[in-house]
Amino acid sequence: MEERSGGRGGLFAALKNSAATLLASGKTRLELFANEIEEEKLRAVRILVMVLGAAFCLGFGALVLILFLTALFWESRVMVLGVSTGILLVAGYLFVGGLQRALQRPERMFAASLAELEEDLRQLKAGLDHDAASK
């Protein structure tokens, strides 16, 4: 009778330890996931600020350059304005193409969390296979 209660206590303790380990692992994974969300948010804001700053500076610089060239070559102002417009349109088209390519190949979000979960699954399967083989 004592063996059974000892066996139950051992089983209960093992289940309790397994549950605690599972909860700790889940907590760690959730913390990692939250950190990755925060990093992605900061990265997106940083990229947005850089894009807006670059667009403003390049747009204003292009406008001032066109005004300068128009004043410098006043006799050929129509040609200067036409060539400048063409260059800006081609540059805009190239930027839109680059943006489309960048959006088609985004980085895999939450790659570290997914890798950790895959490793957990692999270890669990290896443990189950080991337990089944030892019986």
C-alpha positions as CSV (number, residue, x, y, z in Angstrom):
1,M,0.0,0.0,0.0
2,E,2.8,2.3,0.8
3,E,4.4,1.7,-2.6
4,R,1.3,2.8,-4.3
5,S,1.0,6.0,-2.3
6,G,4.7,6.6,-2.8
7,G,4.3,6.0,-6.5
8,R,1.4,8.4,-6.6
9,G,3.4,11.0,-4.8
10,G,6.2,10.5,-7.2
11,L,3.8,10.7,-10.2
12,F,2.1,13.8,-8.7
13,A,5.5,15.4,-8.0
14,A,6.6,14.7,-11.6
15,L,3.4,16.1,-13.0
16,K,3.8,19.1,-10.8
17,N,7.4,19.6,-12.0
18,S,6.4,19.1,-15.6
19,A,3.6,21.7,-15.3
20,A,6.0,24.2,-13.6
21,T,8.6,23.7,-16.3
22,L,5.9,24.1,-19.0
23,L,4.7,27.3,-17.5
24,A,8.2,28.7,-17.1
25,S,8.9,27.8,-20.7
26,G,5.7,29.4,-21.8
27,K,6.4,32.6,-19.8
28,T,9.9,32.8,-21.4
29,R,8.4,32.4,-24.9
30,L,5.8,35.1,-24.2
31,E,8.5,37.5,-22.9
32,L,10.6,36.8,-26.0
33,F,7.5,37.4,-28.2
34,A,6.8,40.7,-26.5
35,N,10.4,41.8,-26.9
36,E,10.2,41.1,-30.6
37,I,7.0,43.0,-31.0
38,E,8.6,46.0,-29.3
39,E,11.7,45.7,-31.5
40,E,9.6,45.6,-34.7
41,K,7.5,48.6,-33.5
42,L,10.7,50.6,-32.9
43,R,12.2,49.5,-36.2
44,A,9.0,50.5,-38.1
45,V,8.9,54.0,-36.4
46,R,12.7,54.5,-37.1
47,I,12.2,53.5,-40.8
48,L,9.2,55.8,-41.1
49,V,11.1,58.8,-39.7
50,M,14.0,58.2,-41.9
51,V,11.8,57.8,-45.0
52,L,9.9,61.0,-44.3
53,G,13.1,62.9,-43.5
54,A,14.8,61.7,-46.7
55,A,11.7,62.4,-48.8
56,F,11.5,66.0,-47.5
57,C,15.2,66.8,-47.9
58,L,15.5,65.2,-51.3
59,G,12.2,66.8,-52.5
60,F,13.2,70.3,-51.3
61,G,16.7,69.9,-52.6
62,A,15.4,68.9,-56.1
63,L,13.1,71.9,-56.1
64,V,15.9,74.3,-55.2
65,L,18.2,72.7,-57.8
66,I,15.6,73.0,-60.5
67,L,15.0,76.7,-59.6
68,F,18.8,77.3,-59.6
69,L,19.2,75.6,-63.0
70,T,16.3,77.5,-64.5
71,A,17.8,80.8,-63.3
72,L,21.2,79.8,-64.5
73,F,20.0,78.8,-68.0
74,W,17.2,81.3,-68.3
75,E,17.3,81.2,-72.1
76,S,16.7,77.4,-72.1
77,R,14.3,77.4,-69.1
78,V,11.7,75.2,-70.9
79,M,14.3,72.6,-71.7
80,V,15.7,72.7,-68.1
81,L,12.2,72.3,-66.6
82,G,11.4,69.5,-69.1
83,V,14.6,67.5,-68.4
84,S,14.2,68.1,-64.6
85,T,10.7,66.8,-64.7
86,G,11.8,63.7,-66.7
87,I,14.6,62.9,-64.3
88,L,12.3,63.3,-61.3
89,L,9.6,61.0,-62.8
90,V,12.2,58.3,-63.6
91,A,13.7,58.5,-60.1
92,G,10.1,58.3,-58.6
93,Y,9.4,55.2,-60.8
94,L,12.6,53.6,-59.6
95,F,11.8,54.3,-56.0
96,V,8.3,52.8,-56.3
97,G,9.9,49.7,-57.9
98,G,12.3,49.4,-55.1
99,L,9.5,49.8,-52.5
100,Q,7.5,47.1,-54.2
101,R,10.4,44.7,-54.1
102,A,11.1,45.5,-50.4
103,L,7.4,44.8,-49.5
104,Q,7.4,41.5,-51.4
105,R,10.3,40.1,-49.4
106,P,9.7,41.1,-45.8
107,E,11.9,39.8,-43.1
108,R,10.3,36.9,-41.2
109,M,8.7,38.4,-38.2
110,F,9.2,36.8,-34.8
111,A,11.9,34.5,-36.2
112,A,13.6,34.0,-32.8
113,S,10.3,33.1,-31.1
114,L,9.5,30.6,-33.9
115,A,12.9,29.1,-33.8
116,E,12.7,28.6,-30.0
117,L,9.2,27.0,-30.3
118,E,10.5,24.7,-33.0
119,E,13.5,23.7,-30.8
120,D,11.0,23.1,-27.9
121,L,9.0,20.8,-30.2
122,R,12.0,19.0,-31.4
123,Q,13.2,18.4,-27.8
124,L,9.8,17.2,-26.7
125,K,9.6,14.8,-29.6
126,A,13.1,13.5,-28.8
127,G,12.1,13.1,-25.2
128,L,9.0,11.2,-26.1
129,D,10.9,9.0,-28.5
130,H,13.5,8.3,-25.8
131,D,10.8,7.4,-23.3
132,A,9.1,5.1,-25.8
133,A,12.3,3.4,-26.7
134,S,13.3,2.8,-23.0
135,K,10.0,1.0,-22.2
